[in-house]
Each structure stands twice: as structure tokens, then as C-alpha cells.
Amino acid sequence: MITVLRPIYAAKTLIKNGILQPAEYCQSTHCDERPDPHQISLLVIHNISLPPNEFGGDYIKYFFTGCLDPNLHPYFASIYHMRVSAHCLIRRDGHILQFVPFDKRAWHAGVSSFQGVTRCNDYAIGVELEGADHIAYTQAQYQSLSNLTKTLMQQYPAITLGRIVGHNDIAPGRKTDPGFAFDWSAYRQMI
């Protein structure tokens, strides 16, 4: 029996006008202009699941686009008003959604610092994996993330292996994602 999966985004993907081709684009207003879009030099890996530790559905999309209904789940009442976003989300099946063009500032890092430089949102690209710190990510996610990473490194040469970090690295003590379930070694080998 042959299992057919959704297509994984190949390393041949392109970025046109800050948008990944052929990702699904869901425009978020939770963004603004970067101080200098030519200074993009950091890739930050996050995780998110809504409700926590549950996967599937469009709740993350609604959250990042400001459309999350607080009545759909008790947890949503505490977060629906937040104005946050990421550049991309990689679902469990490897499908990529983009919310903010890469040349714009997404609101994903919060209070953060990398190598002594604060305000990581100013110069970082944020990629969310649908997941949780303690739940293994899927092979499809690693494949899409590695292909996306290669495309970003090609488009933004200042993003090097040493400038790919977890949210926990730029906000230690405040954030823990992508968590201990994220296999950094396998990911780095793929890129």
C-alpha cells in the first residue's frame, strides 16, 4: 500500500516580494516595518499548539491573524487579545503557512537578545512548528523546515548555521521552545 502525503516544500522554493512560493499566504496585520530590512540575520525556531498540546484545525491561523474566538475554548479567553505573529507556521504534515512577509517585522520574539543585540524581532525571521516542547516533531516538519531554512539562507546570507536558534536561546528563563523534543542534530544535518 502506498501512502500519499501532502507535498513537502522542496529546496527549489523561491521568495518573491518577501513571500515564500508556494506557501499558503494568510496575511496578518500583527507586524510592522523593520528598522532596516537589509539586516535580516537570525532565524528563530518556535513551537505553538492551540489549545496547548493539541494539533490540527485553524486556531493558530486565527490567532496570528487576530480572529481567534475566545468562546471556542477556555484557554483562548486568556490569549485571543494578544497581537502576535510569526513569519511562517509549519503544520504537523509539513504544510507551510506564511503570515508576514520576510522583509516585515513579525511579532514573535518578544523581549529578547542574541549575542548582546536586543530586540530580535528587528532582524530575525520567526518560524513556528505546530508542536509542544515535549512531543516529538514529525519528519515532514523537519523536511519542510530544512528546505525553508536553505531557501532563507540563500535569500539572506547573513543567516548562517550559528545564527539559527530556538526561542529559548534568545529569551532564556522566559521561553522554553522549541523544547527538548526538537532534534537540533538531525535538523542541522538536513541543512
N, C-alpha and C positions, 0 to 999 in steps of 0.2 A: 504494500500500500504506500502511495506517495503522498506526503503531506505538503500542501502548498501554503506558504506563508506570504504575508504582505511583502512587497519588495523592500529590501534593505537599501538605503541610500548609498550609492557607490561613491568612491573617491573622485569620480568624474563630475560630481555636482559642482555647480557654479554659484557664485554670489553676484547678483545684479542689483545695483542700487540698494545695497545693504540687505537684500533678501535672498535667502537660500533657495536655489532652484533644484529640485521640485518640491520643497517642503510645503505643508499646508500653512497658509498665512492667515492668522487671526489677529487683526490689529488691536493693540492695546493702547489706551491713552495714558497708561501708567509709565510714562517715560518723558524725557526731555532732551535738550541738546547737550552734547558732551562739550566740555570746555575746549577740547582740541581732539576732533575725531581722528587725527593722524597719530595720536599717542596710544592707540589700542595695543596693549602689550601683555595682557593677562587673561587666562581662561580659568573660570571658577566653576567647579562641578558641585552641584547641589542635589538634594532629593526632596521630593514632596509627594504626599498622598492625601487625598481628601475623600471622605473622612480619614483620619490617621490610620495607617496600616491597611487601608482598603484600596483596591485598584480597579480601574475601569471607569467608564462614564465620562462626563464632560465637566465635572466640578472644578477641576484645575483650570480648564479653559475659562469657565465662568468667573473664577476667582481673579485670574490675571487680566481679564477684560472688564472687571468691575460689575459683573452681572450675577454674582453668587446670591442666591435667595437664602436668607438666614432661616427661613422656615423649613427648609428641606432636611436639615439635620441639626441636632442641638449644638454640635461643635461649630457650625457655620455662624451662629449668632455672635460668637466671640471674634470672628475674623472677617466677616463679609465687608466691613467698612474700610479695611486696610487697602492701601494703594501700593501694591507690589506687582512686580512682573519679572520675567526673565526673557532673555533673547529667544531661547528655544526650550522646548519640553520634548523629551524622548519617552514615549509610552513603552509599556512592557513588551509590545510586539515590534518595537524598533521604529514605529512611525514618528516622524518629527513634525512638530507644530512650531511655528515661529510667531512670536508676539510683537517683537520690537526689532526694527532694522538694526543691523550691527553698528552702523555709524551713529546711532542714537544711544542715549544713556538709559538702560533699563534699571529698575529699582529692585535689585536682588541681593546686594551685599550688605546693606545697612552700615552700621558703624564698623569700619574695617581698616586694615593696614597690611601692606605687603612690602617687606624689606624697607620699612620705615616710611613708606609713602602711604598716606591715609586716603580715604575716600575712593576705595577701589572701583566703585561704580563709574567713576570718571574715565577709567582706562581699561576696564575689564569687560569681557563678554561672559554672561551667565548662562549656563546650561543646566536645566533641571532634569533629573531622571525620575520617572514615576517609580517611587520606591520608599524604603524606610531604612534607617541605619542598620537594622538587624536582620533584614530579609534580603536574600541573595538577589542580585540583579540578573536579568536574562541575557543569554548570548546575543539575542537580537539587539538589545540595548547597547552592549559593548561594541557590536559591529557598527551600528549607526553612530555611536559616539566617536569611535575611532575614525570613521570616514569623515564625519563632520569636523573633527579635530584636524585632520590632514588638510581639508579644504580651508579651514580658518588659518592654519599655519602658512599656507600658501598665499592667502589673501593678505594676511597681517604678519609679516615675517618677524616682528618683534615678539610674537608668541612663540616661545621655544619650550623644549621639554621642562626646563627649570622654572618656567612661568605658567605651568598648569598645576592648579592647586584645588584643594577642597575648601568648602565654605569654612570648615573648622580651622583651616590654616590661616585664614585672614581675619577670623573673629573667634580666636581661642577662648574657651570658657563660656562663650555666649552661644556658639553653634557647634553641632557635632556632625553635620552631614558633609559628605555622603555616607559616613558611618563605617563601622568595621566590616560590614558586608561587602563594601566596594573593593574589588580586586585591582589595586593600583598596578601590580606587577603585570598582570595579564593585559590590562589596558595599555600600559606603556609599550609592551611588546607588539601590540597591534598597530601602534603608530610609528 
